[in-house]
Amino acid sequence: MKRIAIVGGGIAGLSAAFVLEKCRRVEGEAFEYVVFESHAQFGGVIRTDQLDGYQLEGGPDSFLTEKPWASDLCRELGLGDRLIGSNDSERKTYILVNGKLVEIPDGLMFMIPTEILPTLFSPLFSISTKIRMTREWFHPPRHADRDENVAAFVERHYGPEMVDRLADPLLCGVYGGHANQLSVRAVLPRFAEMEAKYGSLGRAMVRARREMGSKARSYPLFTSLLNGMQQMVDSLVARLSPGSLAPGITIQSVDRAKGGWQISARGWCARFDAIILAVPSHVAGALLQSVNAQLAHELRAIRHTSSVAIHLGYGPPVRDGIPPGFGFLVPRSQGRRIVACTFMHTKFPHRAPADRALLRCFTTRPADRAAEEISDEQMVKMVRHELREILGLTREPLFSRVYRWDRAMPQYEVGHLERLGRIEELGSRTSGLFLAGNAYRGIGVPDCVRSGSEAATSALNFLGITGTQASACEPVGRPHAPRLY
């Protein structure tokens, strides 16, 4: 009987298991799979807690609506009626500049000005940057012969102030990284394509919006689940065979054995015909060291940063005094520990009682700075001090909750796509190995769903398990890489 091991029970690993479960039930194929998860709880960084009418998201609070894989999976799980959109009628975002919150002007799509007048009248940018924005419309096409960092790319179009006040804080909020390290081709591929074809990013974006027409604003920016993001995890786990789930087991070694794989943990070992490593790349690298040292080196070379999410709940007086909108971002030049703060009661109103406020603040740090770690109490004290200076928020919170994620945010640095090419080439020499997760071609929940689904489909194809119901084994997304997902 063929056996497939899935190491890692986060959303990528669970999505892989869901594809395998569907194939096994529809086809009646005699194969087994086991999902090994080192923690007692499945879901990785996805975690929802309910507290006195508040809904706390320890990890991602939503996903981008335009990427279909997560919402498609939710509908397949019977959660279509639980999908909710962000409250975009109240969508405003602020940037902290010289101690004051300045609203990002209308017409800025990510960091590209598509409407000149709101940008020209905004206090967010200096006169010199506004002139650069106007001149950018005449930027000639440029075909880059090599990768470059986002900071250099954006500065070439709009100047250094745009990097400091928008590009860096926006990317820090998503990746926990620096604009001067992240790869344009890996992080903002559409921008690189726009520059090559049109030159001006502004003109390219306006043209794209015009071609989309009414569809450009027909859906909310973010999508989540009414009962929290963990509802997706719980529904996935409920659809899997209980005997295929192995929580609380840390895989200690992975080796080749008899044309397949042998994995070991806690003094026992088991043989599998294929293996899906749906764990952080540095963990995958450590497991594969004895199998393929070069591949292990490339996997470990993908850096990760750590993050902390701090939730603070407040009563009616605080809610009335918080600015409208989704929250604010903090440029590094402002010298704060908070890099972003989301007003959860506005972004998704059901996550706090109608008269109360829920703030979620984020801090990040490089993974190698563990010595700077502080206690939860100190973290809350630090965040409250900065909120006092930024929002004038002096009241005691009704509660606080801290979630820590160590080395959870992969950095798509300059040369990332080239590294993925080497990983794919090295992996192709290692029969029956498939990689999935957020370290490769997308860090969000939809990308992880796609990644795990494609890895499972490829594992089934590798084992010759396709059958007559091939559609049942199709991934919930669009494939684009032969081995790396």
N, C-alpha and C positions, 0 to 999 in steps of 0.2 A: 504494500500500500504506500502511495506517495505521501510524503509529509512536508509541510511548509512551516518554517518557524518565522514568526514576526517578533522582533526584539524592539520593544517600545510600544507603550499603550497610550500615546498621545493621540491627537486627532488624525495624524497621518497613519499611524499604525492601526487605529480602529477603522479608518476608511478602507485600508487594505483588507482587513479581516471581513468587512462587510461585503466586499466584492467576492471574496472566497466563499463566504457563507451563501451568497446568492447562487453562485455557480454550483455549489455542492447540493443545494436543495432542488434547484431546477433540473440539473443534469443527473443527479443521483450518482455522481462519480464517487468512487471509493478512494478518497484522499482525506487527509487530516491536516489541520492547522492548529497552531498554538500561539497565543499572544502572551509574551512575557513582559511584565511591567514591574519595575523595581519598587514602586510605591504600592501602598494598599489600595489607592484610588486611581482609576483610569482617567484619562483626559489631559494629562500633562499640565500645561499652564492654564487650561480652561477650568475655571472654578467659580461657582456662584454660591453666595451665602445669603440667606434671608434673615433680617434682623429688625424686629419691631416695625415692620412695614417698609423697610429699606431693602433694596436689592443690591448687593455688593458683588462686583465682578473683579475677581482677583487677577485675572489675566485679560485677554481681549474682551472688550465690552460689546463688540459688533464686528461686522466685516463689510468691505466695500461691495455695494450692490452691483456694480458693473461687472464684477467677476462672478460668473454664474454657479461655480461648482458647489459652494456651501449651501446656497439657497435651493439648488436642485436636489442636493442630498437631503435637506430638511423636508422637502416635499415628498421625496421617495420614502422617508421615514414616517410620513403621515403628520408632519408638523407644519404643513403649508398654512393652516389657519392660525398658527402661533407666530408666524413671521411678522415683524413690525418694522416700520421705517423710522428713521431719525426725524426729529421735529424741525425740519428744514426751514419752516417759516420763521423760526427764531435763530437761524444759524448765523452767528457772528463769531469771529475769532479776534482776539486782541494780541498785540505784541507788547511786551514790557520794554519801554524805551526811557531811559533816564528816570526810572522810578514811577513812570506813569503808563497806564494801559492805553494803547493806541489801536483803534480798530483797523483791521485789514480792509482796505477799500473795496467797493464793489468792482467787479470786472477782473479781479485777479484770479486766474485759474492756476492753482498751486502757487507758482511764483511768476506767472506770465501775465502781464497786463494786456487785457483784451478790450478795455474801455479806457480811453485816454483821460477824459475829464475827471472821473472820480480819483484817478491816481494822481493827476496834477494838483488837485486840491487837497490831497491827503497830507497830514503832518507826519506821516510815517517815514517819508523820504525827503532828503535834502534836494535843493534846486539842482545840484550837479547830477544826482541820480535820476531825477525827472527828465533832464536833458538827455541822459544816456538812454532812457526808456523810449524817448521820441526818436532818437537816432537809430535805435535797434530795428525799427521797421524797415530800414534800408540795409540791414546786414546782408552781405552776399552769401550764397550757399558755400558751405565748407565741408569737404569730405575728409574726415580725420583718418589718418593712417595708423593711429594707435589709440589705445584707451587713455582716458584722462580722468582726473577727479572732478566731482561736481562743482567744487568751489571755483576751479579754473574755468570750467565751462560757463558757469553763470556769470562770473566776473567779466569774461570776454564779451558777454552780451549786455550786462546791466551794471557792472561795476561792483566794487567790494562791499558797498553798503547793502546791496541786495543779498549778498552772501550772508552777511552778519545778521540782518534783521529778518530775513525770510528763509533762504535756502537752508542754512544751518539749523535753526530751531525746528523747521518743519521736518527735516530728515532725522534730527535727533529724536523727535517725538515718535517717529515710525521705527527707526533702526537703532536708536541709542548710539549713533555714531557721529563722526565729524564729516562735514561736507568736503574737507580737504583730503579725505581718505577714501570716501565711497566712490565707486565707479559709475560714471555716467552710463556706460553701455549696459551695466547690470541693474542699476537702480532706476534710471530714467531713459530707457531705450527709445521711447517715442520722441523725446527731446533731441536725441542724437539723429534720429531719422528726419525730424523736422528741419534741423539745421542743414543736413546734407541736401534735402530736396528744395527747401524754400529760403534758407538763410535766416530770415527773421522768425523767431519763435512766436512773436505776437501775431504776425500775418498768418502763419501756419495755423495757430490755434483759432483765430477768427474764421478762417476758411473751414476748418474742421467743424466748428459749431454751426456754420451756415449749412454745411452739407448734412449734418444730423437733423437740422430743423427742430421740430417740436419734440423730438426724442431726447434732445440734449437736457431737458429739464423735466422729463416725464416720470422720473423715479427718484426716490430719496437717495442721498449720498451714502448713508449707512443703513444696514439691515441688522436686526438682532432678533431675539426670541422673547416672547412675552414673559416667560418664566425664567429667563436668563440663559446665557450661553451654554451652561452645563446641561440644559435640557437636550441639546444635540448629542452630547456625550452619553447621557443616560439612555437615550433612545437607541443609540448605536449598540451599547452594551446589552440592552434588553433583546436586541435582534440577533445576537450571537449565541452560539451554543455554549452553555455554561462550562461544559467540559473542555472547551477550547481556550478558556481564560485562565491565566496563571499570574494573579497579582502578588505583589510582595516578593518577587523572585528577581534577584540581580544576577544577570549572566556575567560570569567571571572570565570565560574564555571561549573563543570560536576557532575551530580548526577544520582542515579538510580531512575527510575520512571516507574511504571506500566509494569514491566517485560522488560523494555528497558532503555533508557538513556534520560536525559534532560540536555541540554546545554543552558547556559545563557550568554548574552552579551548585553551591552548597554540597559538594561531595558527590553529586550525581552527574551523569552525562546522558545525552540522547542524540540519536542520529536523525538528520533531516535531509531531504533531497534538494531543497532550495531554502534560502534565507533572505528575509527582508529586514534590513537594519533601518528602522524608523526612529533613530535616536540622534541626539546632537552629533555633528560631524566629528568632534574631538573624542566622543565616546566610541563612535564607529571606528575611528582611527586606532584607538587603543585596543579594541577587540581584534582588529585585522593585522596587528603588527607582525605576528608570526606567520600570517598567511601571505601577505604582500606588503613588504616594508615600504616600497615606494608609494603605493596607494595610501597606506596609513599615514605617511608623511604629508601627502597632499591634503588629506582630510583634516589632519590636526592643524594644518597651516591656515585654515579658515578661522579667523579670530571671532570671539564672542564677547559681548559685554553683559553685565548684570544690571538688573533693574529692581526698583522697589516701588510699589503702588501703595499709597497711604490714603485711606478713606476717612473722611470726617463728616459726621452728621450733625445738623444744626436745626433749631426751631424756627418759628415764623419770623421773629425780628431780623434774623440773619438773611433769610431768603429775600426779604423786601429790599435789603441793601446791596445785594449782589448784582452786578451789571447784567443786562440781558445778553444771551448768547450761549455758545457752547464752551467757552473757556478762554484760556490765554496760553501763549508760548513765551519762553524766556530765552533770549539770545545769550550765548556764553559770555559775551562782553559785559553783561550786567552783573556778573559775579555772584549768581545765586546757586543754591543747591537744587531748587525746584527747576525742572526743565519744561514742565507742562502742568496745567491744571484744567480738569474738565468739570464743568458744571453739569453733573449728571442729571439733576432734577429738570434741566432744560433740554438737554440732548435727547433723553428718553424720560418723559415726565412720570411714567409709571414706576420708576425706580426709587421714588421717595414719596411720602405722603404729600397731599396737595399743598399743604401750607409749610412744608419743610425743605431744607436744602441738603444736598449731598455733593460734596466736593471730593474729587479723586486727583491727588497730586502724584507726580512721578519724579524720581531721581534715577540717574544712571551712573555707572562707573565702570572703568576697565576691569576685566575679570582678574587681573593680577594685582589689584589693590585691596585685597581682603583685609589688610591690616587697618584700613580706614573704616571698617565696619563698625557701626554703632548700634546700640540696643533699640528696640522698638520705641521705648519711652523717649529716648533721646531723639529718634527720628521724628516722632510726633511733635516734640518740643521745637525742633528746628523748623519743621514745616509751618507750625503755628506762628512762629516768630516772623517768617517771611510773608505769610498771609496777612499778618498784622500790618506789615510795612507796605504791601502791595494793594490789599483790599480794605485796609482799615478794620480788619476783622479781629475784635478783641474778646468776644464772648467765648466761653468754654464750650467745646463740642459736647453733644449728648453722648457720643461714643467715638472711638477711633479704631481702625483695623489696619494692620500692616501686612502686606504680602510681598515676599522676597523671591526673586527668581534669579538664581545664580547661573551665569554663563548661558542665558536663554536667548540672547539676541545676536544672531550671526551677522558679521560685517561683510558686506559685498564690496570689498575694497578693489582698487585699481588692479586689473588683471584677473578679476574673479572669473570671467567667462573663459579665459584661457586656462585657468586652473581647472574649471569644470571639464574642459576638453581633455585635459590630461587624466583627470579622474575617470572619465568615461572610457578612454583608451586603455588605462590600466585595469579598470573593472571588467572590460570585455575579455581579458585574459583569465578572469576568475569565474569559472562556470557556476551558475546557480546563485550568484550574488546580486541583490538589488538594493538600491539605496533610496530612502524617502525621507522627507522632512523639510524643515524651513531653511536649511543651510545652503540650498542649491539654486532653485529658480523661483523664488517667491516666499516671503515670510508670513503672509497673512493666512487666515483660516481657509479661505477658498483655495489658495495655492497648496496648502498642506493636504486638503481633501483630494485635489487633483493628483498630487504627488503620490499619495498612498494608493489611490485607485489604479493609477497607471502601473505602479510597481507590482501590484497584485495581478493585474492582467498579464503583464510580461512574465511573471513567475509561472502562471498557469500555462501560457504559451510555451515556455521553456520546457515544462514537464509534459507537453503534448495533451493537456487537458483543455480542449476547446469545445468539443461536442457539437451537437446540432443547434443548440440554443446559444450561439456565440454572443448574441446581443445581451444576454444576461450577464456576461462577463465584461461588457464594455465599461470603461472608466466613466466617472461622472463628469468628465471634462474633455478637453481637446488635447491629444498627445502631441508632443513636440520633441521628445528626446528618446533615443532608443534604449538607454539603460539607466540613465540618471534622472530621478524624478523629484 
